[in-house]
Amino acid sequence: MLRLYHTGFQVIPSPDVRYGRKNADFGQGFYLTADKTFAQKWAREQKGRRTYINCYELDPDGLSVLRLARGAEWFDYLSRNCAGKPDSLKDYDVITGPVAPDILYDTQGILTSGLLCREHALRLLLLGPEYDQTVLKTEKAAAHLRFLGADELSAAELSAFREAVAREERAYQEVFAGTLSKLLEED
């Protein structure tokens, strides 16, 4: 059994795998993470709405699961999805692997936009902390997911998490800018 978390503005006992954006890292599906701290850190606050961290258990038995690691296959897959191309791994029930840093941090979208050559984009995508995501791609996967409950995050918790993310993003931006400058000098 895998313990997974999803943060949002609703309690979601029955996730819809068709809800997620088609051009997200791993294509359309319901996105979760096994890292509760990651789910909390990236929670959002919206005026007049409550923020929840939903908790689930996934039984992977009988599911087709693909585990991606940071590297060429991962880069090619997320680049295709971010460009809106057909999902080349749509036959998997569950895909798990790293979140692309340009989804988390402000990089002006250049990492998966095609503006950089493949080699430079991949080198930049390998920078920074690695956070994993798990995407339920099929109804079969959703049927293997059991809702355990949801906790509301307080305004103070959200503020502390956002401050931590802001510090992390500043550090990432420094490393990113320095590495990008070196890559551009190589050309």
Secondary structure in CASP SS format (residue, H / E / C, confidence):
PFRMAT SS
TARGET T0000
AUTHOR 0000-0000-0000
METHOD secondary structure of the structure
MODEL  1
M C 1.00
L E 1.00
R E 1.00
L E 1.00
Y E 1.00
H E 1.00
T E 1.00
G E 1.00
F C 1.00
Q C 1.00
V C 1.00
I C 1.00
P C 1.00
S C 1.00
P C 1.00
D C 1.00
V C 1.00
R C 1.00
Y C 1.00
G C 1.00
R C 1.00
K C 1.00
N C 1.00
A C 1.00
D C 1.00
F C 1.00
G C 1.00
Q C 1.00
G C 1.00
F E 1.00
Y E 1.00
L E 1.00
T E 1.00
A C 1.00
D C 1.00
K H 1.00
T H 1.00
F H 1.00
A H 1.00
Q H 1.00
K H 1.00
W C 1.00
A C 1.00
R C 1.00
E C 1.00
Q C 1.00
K C 1.00
G C 1.00
R C 1.00
R C 1.00
T E 1.00
Y E 1.00
I E 1.00
N E 1.00
C E 1.00
Y E 1.00
E E 1.00
L E 1.00
D C 1.00
P C 1.00
D C 1.00
G C 1.00
L C 1.00
S C 1.00
V E 1.00
L E 1.00
R E 1.00
L C 1.00
A C 1.00
R C 1.00
G C 1.00
A H 1.00
E H 1.00
W H 1.00
F H 1.00
D H 1.00
Y H 1.00
L H 1.00
S H 1.00
R H 1.00
N H 1.00
C H 1.00
A C 1.00
G C 1.00
K C 1.00
P C 1.00
D C 1.00
S C 1.00
L C 1.00
K C 1.00
D C 1.00
Y C 1.00
D C 1.00
V E 1.00
I E 1.00
T E 1.00
G E 1.00
P E 1.00
V C 1.00
A C 1.00
P H 1.00
D H 1.00
I H 1.00
L H 1.00
Y C 1.00
D C 1.00
T C 1.00
Q C 1.00
G C 1.00
I C 1.00
L C 1.00
T C 1.00
S C 1.00
G C 1.00
L C 1.00
L C 1.00
C C 1.00
R H 1.00
E H 1.00
H H 1.00
A H 1.00
L H 1.00
R H 1.00
L H 1.00
L H 1.00
L C 1.00
L C 1.00
G C 1.00
P C 1.00
E C 1.00
Y C 1.00
D E 1.00
Q E 1.00
T E 1.00
V E 1.00
L E 1.00
K C 1.00
T C 1.00
E H 1.00
K H 1.00
A H 1.00
A H 1.00
A H 1.00
H C 1.00
L E 1.00
R E 1.00
F E 1.00
L E 1.00
G E 1.00
A E 1.00
D E 1.00
E E 1.00
L E 1.00
S C 1.00
A H 1.00
A H 1.00
E H 1.00
L H 1.00
S H 1.00
A H 1.00
F H 1.00
R H 1.00
E H 1.00
A H 1.00
V H 1.00
A H 1.00
R H 1.00
E H 1.00
E H 1.00
R H 1.00
A H 1.00
Y H 1.00
Q H 1.00
E H 1.00
V H 1.00
F H 1.00
A H 1.00
G H 1.00
T H 1.00
L H 1.00
S H 1.00
K H 1.00
L H 1.00
L H 1.00
E H 1.00
E H 1.00
D C 1.00
END
